[in-house]
Amino acid sequence: MAVEVSGVVSTIQKFSLDDGPGIRTTVFLKGCQLRCPWCQNPEGLNRFPELYFRADKCIGCGGCVEICPVESAISLTSEERINRQLCIRCMKCTEVCPSSALESIGKVMTVSEVIAEVMADVLFYTSSGGGVTFSGGEATMQPDFLAELLKQSKMQGLHTCIETNGYAGKEVWDKLLPNLDLVLMDIKHMDPVIHKKFTGVANDLILNNARLIAEQVELILRTPLIPGFNDSEQFIEELGRFASSIPNVKECHLIPYHEYGLSKYTLLGRKDIFKAQNPLGEKTQHFKEILEGYGLKVKVLK
């Protein structure tokens, strides 16, 4: 008997409205090749399950200390409480925590388990023209799992979409595109040196993939506007020229930087938190008008 394909899911978000058309369920997969300092979903960067600690919920019962198999990995007298270097992520502490101060982020799920959760809201998809979106992290980091999820979603008659940084080889796209209706792809910067400096990878593969994907499925380009990184007219002009050179780009989305995800870094015990120093102000509307000047349909997302 064949073993069902499984993968690591961080969260499943119901009633999503900005991840494709209509009402959708967005499935966030863990793992990402890029290391953008402004990432709004840091819980999705690593492929493996991780531990959230909510200090305000801890009642100091000590159950986590007693059950932890690693000495000094948890201490009630330590300000940080969890020694992340010692923690082996067995998640036993989450099972005994009475106040849910400790939570496992990331769960191994089979394809059928994910599809069952997605299909629970099928009436909303039908009435709104929605469907399912797979995001991350970076969904293409689990290509076999994602390919089977897309296949099974199409078999259920769902509109399918992925949110992606575009950094995957052709062999991955060959698996995914036959069962995809829409791709939402990030274009973070046009300069390969700057792109690599801030994200850890160059952008040539991403730009080439944008052209490849647009030849086969509907493509929307998305740009997170990050102060000090890409909030310049020069970048927006370059983006406009690039996007308008691809015949089948449906839309461009501008996503102004926000701080909604900052609390997640604290929950994960991470210190390297990026905070933008200069607000975008009225730049976003100006950038929208520049892109529209290239004949592009542009939306600003919140």
N, C-alpha and C positions, 0 to 999 in steps of 0.2 A: 504494500500500500504506500503510495507516494506521500511524503511529508508536505503539509501545507506550508506555503511561503509565509514567513512572518517578518516583522520589522519592529523598530523602536519608535513609538509615538510619544510626543511630549504632551499634547493636549488635542482635544477635539472640540472645536468651537461651533456652537449652533447659531443659527440666525445671523450669519455674516452678510453684510450688505455692500462691502467695498472690495470683495475678492472675486469679482466677476459679476455677470448679470443676474438679476433676481435675488431671491433669498437662497442662501447657500449654507452648507456645512463645510467648514474649513478644517482639514486634518493636518496638524503640524507634525512633521517627521523630524527626528533628531539627527544632527550632524551637519557640518558646513565646512567647505574648503576655505572660505574667506574669513578674515578676522577684522571686520570693520569696527573701529573703536566706538561708533555710535549705535551699534546693533540694538534694536528694540526687543529682540527675542534672545537674550544671552543663554537662556535655558536650552536653546536649540543648537548651540554651537558644537557641543560634544555628542558623539554618537551614543554614549552610554547613559543610563539613568543617573540622576544626580539628586542631591539632598537640599531641600529648602528648609531654612530655619527661621521661624517667626518669633522673635524674642518677646514681642508683646503678648503672645499667647502662652508662653511657658509658665507653668505654675510651680516649677521647681520640685516635682515629685521624686525625681531621681530614677524613675523606671528605665529611662534610656541608658543611664550609666550602668545599671545592673545588667542589662541584657547585651550591651555592646561587647563583642568578642575581642576588641583591641584595647589594651590598656592605654588610658589617657587620650583616647580619640574623642571622648566627650567628658567635659568637666563643668560642674555647676558653678565653680568658682572662677572660671575663665570668662572674660568679657565676651569673647567670640563664641564660647560654648562648644563649637565643633572645631577640632583640629583637622582641617581638610587634607593635610599631608598624610595623616595617619588613617583617616577614614577609608574603609575598603568598600563602601557603598553596598553593604549587605542589606540595608534598609530594615533591619530588625527593630531599630529604634522607632521607626514610624508605626510599627504594628502595635506598640505598647503605649504610645503617647496619647493620653486621654484628652488633651486639649487641641490636638492637631497642630501643635507648634512645629512638629517635624513632618515633612511630607516628601514623598518620592515623586520626582518629576521625570517622567520617562517610563514607559511601560511596553513590554514586549507583547505585541498583539498579532494575531493571524489576520490574513486578508478577510476571511469570513466574519471575524469579530468586528473589524472596522466597517465593513459594508453593512453589517446589521445595524450599527449605530447610525450610519449615514441614512439608511433607508427608513429609519424611524420617523423622519420628517419629510417623506416623499411628497405628501400632499402640499406642503409649502413650495416645493420646487415646481410642482405641476401648475399651481395657481399663479406663480410669479415669473416663470421662465428661468428658474434658478437651477441649482445642481450642486456638484461637489467640487471643491478646490483642495489641492494638496500643496502644502507650503512647508515652511521650516523655521529655523535651520535652512537647509537646502534639500528639497525633496529628491533631487537627482543623486544625492549621496547614497541612497538606497535604491538603486535602479531596478533590481529584480522585484523587490517588494512593490515599488511604485508602478512598474509595468503591469503587474498582476492586479493591483488596485484599480488602475485605469481600465484594464480589460473587463474586470467584473462590474465596474461602474457602468460601462457602455452596455454590457449585457442586461443591466437593469434599466436601460433606457435613459440614463442620466446625462446631462450636459457636463462635460469634464473640463477641468482647468488646472493648471499648475502655476504657482508663483515661483520664480527661479532667478538665480543670479546669472544663469546662462553658461556657467563654467563646467561644461561636461563634454566629453568626446562624442564624435559622430555615432559611434556604436551605441551609446546610451540613447541618443535621440532616435535612432532607428527603431529602438524598442518601444519608445514612448509615443511618438507622433501618430502612429496609426489609430490610437484610441484617444487622441486629444482633440478637443474642439477649440480651445483657447489657451494661449500662453501669455502670462504677464511676466515680462522680463525687465530686470533692473539694468539701467545704463547709468552707472555712477559717475564716470568721468571718461573723457575721450583721450586724454593724455596717458599713454601706457606707463610712463615713469611715475607720474603722480598716483595713478591707479594702484600700481604695485606698492608704492610707499605706504599708502593708507590701508589697503585691503590685504596685502600679502601676495597678490597675483597680478600679472599683467592682464590687459583687456583684449588682446587680439583674438583669442578664442571666443570670447563673449560676443564681440562685434561680428565675427564671421558666422557664429551661430544664429544671430538675429536675422541675418540674410537667409540662411538655410531654413530656419523655421518659418519665416514669412512666405516662403514658396509653397508651404504645405498646409499650414493652419493659420487661423486668425491670430495676429500678434498685437499686443499692446505694450508699448515701452513705458517703463516707470522710472522716475528719477527722484530719489530722496534728496532734498535740498539741504545741504549741510554747511552752515556758516564756517568759513575758513577753508573749505575743501572744494566746493563746486558752485558757490553762490556768486558767480561772475557772469557778466554778459558774454565774455569770450567763450566760456563753456556752453552756454545756452545757444549761442550762434552755431557752434560746432555740432551740438546735439541736433539742432534744427536741420542743418545740412545733411547730417547722417540719416535722421529719421525720414526726411523727405526723399532721400535717394532709394528707399526701400518701398516698392510700389504697394505692398499689401499691409502696411502698418495701419491698423484701424484707428488707434488713438495714442496720445501721449498723456501720461499722468504725472503731475508734479506733487510730491509729498513733502510738505514743509517739516523740518526737524521739530520734534517735540520730546518731552522728557517723561512720557508715560511709562517707559520701560525701566527707568532708573532704579526703582525699588527692587526689581528682580536681581540686580547685581548684589545688593545687600543680602537678600535671601539666600543667594548662592555663596556668600562669603567672599565676594570679589571686591577688590579695592580700586582697580583701574577703571574708574567710571568717567566716561567722556561727557563733558558739559559744554555746549556751545556758548561762546562768550558774547556774540553779537546777534541779536534777533534779526530775522529776515525782514520784518516790517512790510513795506509795500513792494518789496522786490518780487515777491511771488507773482503778483498780478502783472508786473512789468515783464517778467520772464514768460508768462503765459502769452502775452501779446506778441513777444518776439517769435515764439514758436508758431503761433497762428499766422504770422507773416510768411511762414514757409508753406502755408496751405494745410497745416496739420490741425486735426481736431484735438483740443487740449482740455483736460479736466484738472482741477486742483482738489486733491483729497485732504481730508482732515485727519 
